[in-house]
Structures are given as structure tokens and as C-alpha cells.
Amino acid sequence: MSQYLMLLPIFVPVLFGALIPLFRFESRKARQWYVGAVTVVNTLLMFLIMFVVRPEGDFMLLNMAGKLSISFHMDGLGCVFGSLISILWPIATFYAFEYMKHEGKENTFFTFFTMTYGITVGIAFASNLMTLYLFYELLTFVTLPLVMHGMSKKSVFAGRRYVTYSVGGAAFAFIGIAFILTFGEGIHFVYGGVLTGEYTAVQEQLLRLAYVMTAFGFGVKAAVFPFHLWLPTASVAPTPVTALLHAVAVVKAGAFAIIRITYFSFGTELLYGSFAQYIVMGAALVTILFGSAMALKEQHLKRRLAYSTISNLSYIVFGASLMTPAGLTGALTHMVVHGVVKITLFFCAGAVLYKTGQEYIHDMRGMGKRMPVTFSCFALASAALVGVPPLPGFLSKWNLAEAALHAKNPLGYAGIAVLLVSAVLTAIYLFLVVFKACFPSKSGVAPETKRCEANAYMTVPLVLLCVLIVLLGVFAQPLTEAFARISPQVFYEIIASVTEGGSML
């Protein structure tokens, strides 16, 4: 009976989000109460189901044809992604209440914004490749109106590019379903993969090729080079949308899908040491360097953060492509850390844009005195993403470097050097913004010093996110232990020991 509960956090936001256009809210506050209640209730449902009820086994919603079914289950990996979603979504929603005042069409925005919550949970709880693929496709179409919200020429172009890349990538990902369905023992996610291993040499090579195509297909949403162009273009969307795309839902869904197919569908036994591993790992390393270099070059703040996202997403792909337990641990650690840190950075950029209209880095001179809370949060999040200890970015990068060292893979060794170079570039392109904000212009003209901090709807989420960043650093070791063992029983035991006050340090 408890398995039915997994449907609630998927369909409650979809249903109640879809009903928003039907209601004639008397005021903006009435709509905010409605959306806020749906979001908070759904988050409470998520934590109730993941950490209290803990349903075991699969729940089949629909059997379409033989092995093809829409079904859900919960495991450690899904709980990691689900926890990230359920913590950040209410924060993003309350931030959007204020930000969307000047964007207009709030009914439409919150309709799709709320529905996206449920679709993303569907990806986290998918028990097989078909279900993951279905919700992955739905995620494209439910977020498309958010990307195109402004309906300007730039917004329409961004939307067209986004849907073209996403649908094209999904076509490649579908190849994986066909091969797993043909050669696997079903399409359900099983740690170690579902392939039997009893194939000819030609079939093994075809399966490896299918993995590469599937990884790049799902990698479109993870902005793996050269399929990254949609992400900076999508920065034209309202900041709550770009924060959603770049930190929580879309891009993390791509990285999450790559982890699923690597460890739970194709399996590392087939892939480790083959051309398939080297191609995906090589693409990840190229993307890390490319994204960091482009972020350093970019002068538009949101697009700089977008290129930073491109780079950091491939940290996760790199960890997954190491195809070791330590690599998976590093990938999961960085997925969570980057999600919290990057949404903070985007919210800071959005606060500046909302209050001052400034979008470019050269306009940030002296802005720290006008918006001290915003830029203090930006500085903390920047230090975390760079990897300054004891902030959590240090741990995630350390885990990735350590996993690469022990993988005894030539590209893994190269990855350590790439991580170091990327860390230096990250420090330059983020701390440069902080430096400009802290010092006035050299033009001789006195900078504007009147305080213009955003209101509580926007500053409270920023402060909460900074607290969360610090907590991730303080409880780094327990989280690493949890990520290192992704089976549901061990995951729950470790989380329980932390919540009950047990020390894992």
C-alpha cells in the first residue's frame, strides 16, 4: 500500500499546477498562498515518503507492452536527487514570488513552474529506463514555456534552440532503450546493469557504441560539449527559470540520467576500459576546460554563470565516467554541492538585475555597498564553488580527484590536471565579480551608495541557501558516507544516524 504514496509527489504538483489557470485569484497574494502551499506540502510529502514510510519494491502504474512499463521505485540514488529537488524547490518558489512581479504573466509562469516540480520527481523515482525517458521528455516540454516566458525574439530563439537540442538528444537516448530491451534482462534499473554479458565481440562493440550515443543523448541536457549551446542562450529567461534550469531540474536530470545508464543499465563491466568510457570521459574533460574558459571570457553575469554550469556539470559526468564506486561518490557529492551553490549565485545575479537593472560585470563596480547581503552571499557561494576549505566544494572536488587517482586510468590522471586548471579559472571568473563589487569605479565619479537590497522574499532565500552551504561543509563526511553507499537500507541508516545526533566524523 505504501508504494502508492510515491505517486503523490509526482502528480500533486502536476495536477494543482495545471489548475492554476482555472482559478480567478483575487490577488497576487492569494495565488502565492496557493502555489506556496502546494510546493511546501509536496516537499513534506517527499521527506515523509523518503525517510519515514520508505516504500520498498516497484509500483507499476501502466504496463504498455511486455517489458515496457511506467513504474516507480525508491533507491539511494533517487533519494539523493529527490532530496536536492525537494529542498531547493520551495526556496526557489518564494524567491520567484517577488522576482516575477516585473516579468508579468505570473499565472502562466507558476503553472509550468509548479508542474515541473512533479515531472522532476518522476525522473528521480523512475524505476526503469522507459519511465526515465518519458519524464525526461515531459521535462523538455513543461519547461519550454518557462524558457520562452518573455516571448521576445531572444526568448523565442532560446526556446527553439532548447527544444531542438533536447528532442534531438532524446532521439539518441532512445537508442539505448532499444539496445537494453534487446540485449538486457529487462529495462529496470539494477546496480551493475542488466546486460547478461553473453554476447559476441561484435555485439559487445555495438552495445558500447549504443552507450556512447545514449550518454550523449542524455548529455544534451547536461550541456556536454558540443551540445551545450542551448544553455547560455536560455539565460534570457527569468532568473528563477535559469536557476531552475542550471541548478536543480533540467541539467541535473541530464547528469542523473547518465549515472543511471552507466551504473544501472549498461553496467561498468561492459564499459570499463573500452572506447566507450574514454569517449565519454574525454568529452567531459573537454567540456570542463571549455566551460571554464568561456566563463572567464563572458562579460554578461548570467551567461558567465551559465558557462560555469556547463563546466561543473561535466565534473559530475567525469565522476560517473570513472566507473568506480569512488567516482560515483564524487559525482553525487558534486551534484548536490553544485546544485545548492549555483542556485545561490543565480539568485544573487537575479537580485542585482531586479533592483538595479545591471547585467554586465563591468557594471558591478561598488555594488557591494549598495547590496551587502546579496554580494556577501555571492562571495560565500563563489568560495564554495572554487573549493575553498572547509566549504563543500572542496570536498566534492577532492572526492573526484581522489577517485581519478585510484582509477588508474590515463584520462583519469589527465582529469586531475583539468580539475586543477578549472579551479584556478573558476576562482578568477567568480572572484573578479566580487572584487569589482567591493571596490568603486576608477573613473573618478563617485559611485551610487544608496542601499537597494531586495526585500525578504529574495534575501531570506539567499541567507537560507548560504546556511545550507555552510552545513554541507560541516556535515561533509556523513554525506560522503551516504553517497558512497546508495542502496536504500544503508542510505537510510546513515541519514538516521546524522538526524539522531550520531557523529560520523
NORMO-V399661 format. One record per backbone hydrogen bond with DSSP energy under -0.5 kcal/mol. CO is the residue of the C=O (numbers start at 0). NH is the residue of the N-H. E is the energy in kcal/mol with one decimal. If there is no record, write none. Layout:
# NORMO-V399661
<<CO/NH/E> <CO/NH/E>>
This chain:
# NORMO-V399661
<<0/3/-1.4> <1/4/-1.0> <2/5/-1.3> <3/6/-1.8> <4/7/-1.0> <4/8/-0.7> <6/9/-0.7> <6/10/-2.8> <7/11/-2.8> <9/13/-0.8> <10/14/-2.8> <11/15/-2.6> <12/16/-2.0> <13/17/-2.0> <14/18/-1.1> <16/19/-1.2> <18/21/-1.4> <18/22/-0.8> <19/22/-1.2> <22/24/-1.0> <26/30/-1.6> <27/31/-2.4> <28/32/-2.4> <29/33/-1.9> <30/34/-2.9> <31/35/-2.9> <32/36/-2.3> <33/37/-2.2> <34/38/-2.5> <35/39/-2.7> <36/40/-2.6> <37/41/-2.1> <38/42/-2.1> <39/43/-2.5> <40/44/-2.4> <41/45/-2.4> <42/46/-2.2> <43/47/-2.4> <44/48/-2.7> <45/49/-2.8> <46/50/-2.3> <47/51/-1.5> <47/52/-2.8> <48/53/-2.2> <57/59/-0.5> <58/60/-0.7> <58/71/-2.2> <61/63/-0.7> <61/69/-3.3> <64/67/-2.2> <66/68/-0.6> <67/63/-1.7> <67/64/-1.6> <68/70/-0.7> <69/60/-2.7> <69/61/-1.7> <70/126/-2.1> <71/58/-2.7> <74/78/-2.2> <75/79/-1.9> <76/80/-1.9> <77/81/-3.0> <78/82/-2.6> <79/83/-1.9> <80/84/-2.2> <81/85/-2.7> <82/86/-1.9> <83/87/-1.9> <84/88/-2.3> <85/89/-0.6> <86/90/-0.7> <87/91/-2.5> <88/92/-2.3> <89/93/-2.3> <90/94/-1.8> <91/95/-2.1> <92/96/-1.3> <93/97/-0.8> <94/97/-0.7> <94/98/-2.0> <95/99/-2.5> <97/100/-1.6> <98/101/-1.1> <99/102/-0.7> <99/103/-1.4> <104/108/-2.2> <105/109/-2.9> <106/110/-1.6> <107/111/-1.8> <108/112/-2.6> <109/113/-1.9> <110/114/-1.9> <111/115/-2.0> <112/116/-0.8> <113/116/-0.6> <113/117/-1.0> <114/118/-1.9> <115/119/-2.4> <116/120/-1.9> <117/121/-1.9> <118/122/-1.3> <119/123/-1.8> <120/124/-2.3> <121/125/-0.5> <122/125/-0.7> <124/72/-2.6> <126/188/-2.4> <127/131/-2.1> <128/132/-2.3> <129/133/-2.4> <130/134/-2.4> <131/135/-2.1> <132/136/-2.2> <133/137/-2.4> <134/138/-2.1> <135/139/-1.1> <136/140/-1.5> <137/141/-2.3> <138/142/-1.5> <139/143/-1.1> <140/144/-0.6> <142/146/-2.0> <143/147/-2.1> <145/148/-1.1> <147/150/-1.2> <151/155/-2.7> <152/156/-2.5> <153/157/-2.5> <154/158/-2.4> <155/159/-2.5> <156/160/-2.5> <157/161/-2.6> <158/162/-2.6> <159/163/-2.2> <160/164/-2.5> <161/165/-2.5> <162/166/-2.6> <163/167/-2.1> <164/168/-2.6> <165/169/-2.3> <166/170/-1.7> <167/171/-1.4> <168/172/-2.3> <169/173/-1.9> <170/174/-0.6> <171/174/-1.0> <171/175/-0.6> <172/175/-0.9> <172/176/-1.0> <173/177/-1.9> <174/178/-2.3> <175/179/-2.8> <176/180/-2.6> <177/181/-1.7> <178/182/-3.0> <179/183/-2.2> <182/195/-0.8> <183/185/-1.3> <186/128/-2.2> <187/189/-0.6> <189/192/-3.0> <193/184/-2.7> <196/198/-1.2> <199/203/-2.2> <200/204/-1.9> <201/205/-2.2> <202/206/-2.4> <203/207/-2.2> <204/208/-2.3> <205/209/-2.5> <206/210/-2.1> <207/211/-2.1> <208/212/-2.3> <209/213/-2.5> <210/214/-3.1> <211/215/-2.4> <212/216/-1.9> <213/217/-2.7> <214/218/-1.9> <215/219/-0.6> <216/219/-1.0> <217/220/-0.8> <217/221/-0.8> <218/223/-2.4> <219/222/-1.5> <223/226/-2.8> <227/230/-1.7> <227/231/-0.7> <228/232/-1.3> <229/233/-1.9> <231/234/-1.3> <232/235/-1.4> <233/236/-1.9> <237/240/-1.3> <237/241/-2.1> <238/242/-3.0> <239/243/-1.6> <240/244/-3.3> <241/245/-3.0> <242/246/-1.6> <242/247/-0.7> <243/247/-1.1> <243/248/-2.1> <244/250/-2.0> <248/252/-2.0> <249/253/-1.6> <250/254/-1.9> <251/255/-3.0> <252/256/-2.2> <253/257/-1.8> <254/258/-2.0> <255/259/-2.3> <256/260/-2.6> <257/261/-1.9> <258/262/-2.4> <259/263/-2.6> <259/264/-0.6> <260/264/-0.6> <260/265/-2.7> <260/266/-0.7> <261/266/-0.7> <262/191/-3.1> <262/192/-0.5> <263/189/-2.0> <264/193/-2.5> <264/194/-0.6> <266/270/-1.0> <267/271/-3.1> <270/273/-2.2> <270/276/-0.7> <273/277/-1.8> <274/278/-2.5> <275/279/-1.9> <276/280/-2.6> <277/281/-2.6> <278/282/-2.3> <279/283/-1.9> <280/284/-2.2> <281/285/-2.4> <282/286/-2.2> <283/287/-2.2> <284/288/-2.0> <285/289/-2.8> <286/290/-2.9> <287/291/-1.8> <288/292/-2.5> <289/293/-2.6> <290/294/-2.1> <291/295/-1.9> <292/296/-1.5> <293/297/-2.3> <298/300/-0.5> <298/360/-2.8> <299/303/-2.6> <300/304/-2.2> <301/305/-1.7> <302/306/-2.4> <303/307/-1.9> <304/308/-2.0> <305/309/-2.0> <306/310/-2.1> <307/311/-2.6> <308/312/-2.6> <309/313/-1.1> <310/314/-0.6> <311/314/-0.6> <311/315/-1.0> <312/316/-1.7> <313/317/-2.6> <314/318/-2.4> <315/319/-2.4> <316/320/-2.5> <317/321/-0.9> <318/321/-0.7> <319/322/-1.3> <323/327/-2.3> <324/328/-2.2> <325/329/-2.4> <326/330/-2.3> <327/331/-2.5> <328/332/-2.4> <329/333/-2.3> <330/334/-2.0> <331/335/-2.0> <332/336/-2.5> <333/337/-2.8> <334/338/-1.5> <335/339/-2.0> <336/340/-2.6> <337/341/-3.0> <338/342/-1.6> <339/343/-1.2> <340/344/-2.0> <341/345/-2.4> <342/346/-2.1> <343/347/-2.0> <344/348/-2.2> <345/349/-2.6> <346/350/-2.2> <347/351/-2.0> <348/352/-2.3> <349/353/-2.7> <350/354/-2.2> <351/355/-2.6> <351/356/-0.8> <351/357/-0.7> <352/356/-1.2> <358/300/-2.7> <359/362/-1.4> <360/363/-1.9> <361/364/-0.5> <363/366/-2.4> <365/368/-1.1> <365/369/-0.6> <366/370/-2.3> <369/451/-2.2> <370/374/-2.3> <371/375/-1.8> <372/376/-2.2> <373/377/-2.0> <374/378/-2.2> <375/379/-2.2> <376/380/-2.6> <377/381/-2.3> <378/382/-2.3> <379/383/-2.0> <380/384/-2.3> <381/385/-2.4> <382/386/-1.6> <382/387/-2.6> <386/388/-0.5> <387/390/-1.8> <390/393/-1.4> <390/394/-0.7> <391/395/-2.1> <392/396/-2.0> <393/397/-2.3> <394/398/-2.9> <395/399/-1.8> <396/400/-2.6> <397/401/-2.9> <398/402/-2.2> <399/403/-2.3> <400/404/-2.2> <401/405/-2.0> <402/406/-1.0> <403/407/-0.5> <403/408/-0.6> <404/407/-0.7> <408/412/-2.2> <409/413/-2.0> <410/414/-2.0> <411/415/-1.2> <412/416/-1.2> <413/417/-2.2> <414/418/-2.6> <415/419/-1.9> <416/420/-2.4> <417/421/-2.8> <418/422/-2.0> <419/423/-1.8> <420/424/-2.4> <421/425/-2.7> <422/426/-2.2> <423/427/-1.9> <424/428/-2.7> <425/429/-1.8> <426/430/-2.0> <427/431/-1.5> <429/432/-0.6> <429/433/-1.5> <430/434/-3.0> <431/435/-2.3> <432/436/-2.1> <433/437/-1.6> <434/438/-1.0> <435/365/-2.1> <436/367/-2.6> <436/368/-0.5> <438/365/-1.3> <454/457/-1.5> <454/458/-2.5> <455/459/-2.0> <457/461/-1.1> <458/462/-2.5> <459/463/-2.8> <460/464/-2.4> <461/465/-2.1> <462/466/-2.3> <463/467/-2.2> <464/468/-2.3> <465/469/-2.2> <466/470/-2.5> <467/471/-2.3> <468/391/-0.5> <468/472/-1.5> <469/473/-2.4> <470/474/-3.0> <472/475/-1.0> <474/478/-1.7> <475/479/-2.4> <476/480/-2.3> <477/481/-2.1> <478/482/-2.6> <479/483/-2.0> <480/484/-0.7> <481/484/-0.8> <485/75/-1.4> <485/76/-0.5> <486/490/-2.5> <487/491/-2.6> <488/492/-2.1> <489/493/-2.4> <490/494/-2.2> <491/495/-2.7> <492/496/-2.0> <493/497/-1.7> <494/498/-2.6> <495/499/-1.9> <496/501/-2.5> <497/500/-1.4>>
